[in-house]
Amino acid sequence: MNNKSIKFIGGAILLSIVFFGIFFMMKPKGSVVKISVGKEVYGTYSLEKDNTIEVDLGGGEYNIVQIKDQKVDMIESTCENQICVHEYPLEEGTPGVIVCLPHELIVEIEE
């Protein structure tokens, strides 16, 4: 290896470290979980704090949303089809929503 190759490799490594540092510095902190019912926001909750939220929809209907280990999941619902309960948990940086269509309930992470 000659001197130019060593400088090129060193520069590439240094540039990679700089971009890696910038990526982590710009990463949003304090993401929140937003729960909406219909067109109304039911509530927003920190993704950093473990929490279990019972969304009371009236008439004995409800959904239970769990925030644990910086992931959010629908763990229980009184809807008939239970699709929302079987969806994968959401986590920061991963696109997606959890939807309970019969209850018009949407769970999403906002950064």
Number of C-alpha atoms within 10 A of each C-alpha: 5 6 7 9 10 11 11 11 11 12 12 12 11 12 12 12 12 11 11 11 11 11 11 9 10 8 10 12 11 14 18 19 25 17 22 18 18 12 9 9 12 15 14 16 18 16 24 16 14 14 15 16 14 13 18 12 13 7 6 7 12 17 21 16 22 18 23 16 12 17 18 25 23 25 17 16 20 15 16 7 12 16 15 23 21 13 15 14 19 21 20 20 12 9 10 14 17 23 20 21 15 13 16 11 22 19 24 21 24 16 13
